Amino acid sequence: MSPTDVFHLIIPRSWVRSPPALPYKIPDNGVSDFYSLGDQRASLPKVVPRLDQSQVVIRMLNRTPPSAIRRQLRREVGFGCPARDCGIPYLTWHHFDPPWRDRQHHEPEGMIALCLLHAGQADAGAFTKERLQELKRKAPENAEEIRGELTWMRREVLALVGGNWYFDTPTILQVGNTSAIAFDRDADGYLLLNLRFPSPTGMPRVRIVENFFTVNPDQVDDVACAARGRTIQIDYANGDRFSHQYRDIRDQNALLERYGLYIGGPIPDQIRFPLTVVEVSERTQGILDFDAHQTWIGGMRMTRSWSISNHVGVMIGATREQERVWFP
């Protein structure tokens, strides 16, 4: 168990015998569950202040499960909320057997991945234990195309795609006649992302049309969508990967602090703060690799460049037959 899997809570010593109403349960199986004053002091984090005789420290489990269990729970429900007529891919983790308030645990057989709405309803008792177990069993049978919406709407964004910066550039990547990464605007002026993920094998990949994304579950290894919509990551069995993330940046110093050397020189005057950075990376076997820090197209490498007020940022030549295969 890594240090980030637990945290320590300082409580009054009186709570050990007469706990008040709390959103979590204080262990009741003896003082061995507590670090009393002087007990195991060397194991406590440095941030824990000096205690007096009226206090004890309780060791609490982080409610977010480890990554391997999160992945297992996502796969179990087909990467979408299994509640009836839902399927939302933005998932959180509900502990039901036993409930988290009764015992802190990350036992996958007693947990299920749900969207925030249905997780809240489950916490309130809307779903029985038997119903949740049934959803766990039946979800793989009902798995369909994964659908969702990018809800972070902005009129201006600074796009970081494959280690390069794009601002006021409607088409970031064009392959032949196909706009592979591009922005449109809605009637209110908000930017809408469009994406076609190239596939050298002709297997279907993620597609985004005006902020609505669809993922064919064939060949998908994992689809991880943060519950609050900030990040998406899709991994395929052959190593292909797509990721998308939003970050609000308050000022120039925050941009430099976050991205450091990847700025590549003075920040252009056209960039105004505060702003939202949208990070996009793609890895496609045999065609291109837009990782977090650089772009590889064949033997060419691009990094830390800026495209300001251009119609197209990067254009890759392709025959009609290549386009037909790459964009099924």
Order of alpha helices (4+ residues) and beta strands (2+ residues): beta-beta-beta-alpha-beta-beta-alpha-alpha-beta-beta-beta-beta-beta-beta-beta-beta-beta-beta-beta-alpha-beta-beta-beta-beta-beta-beta-alpha
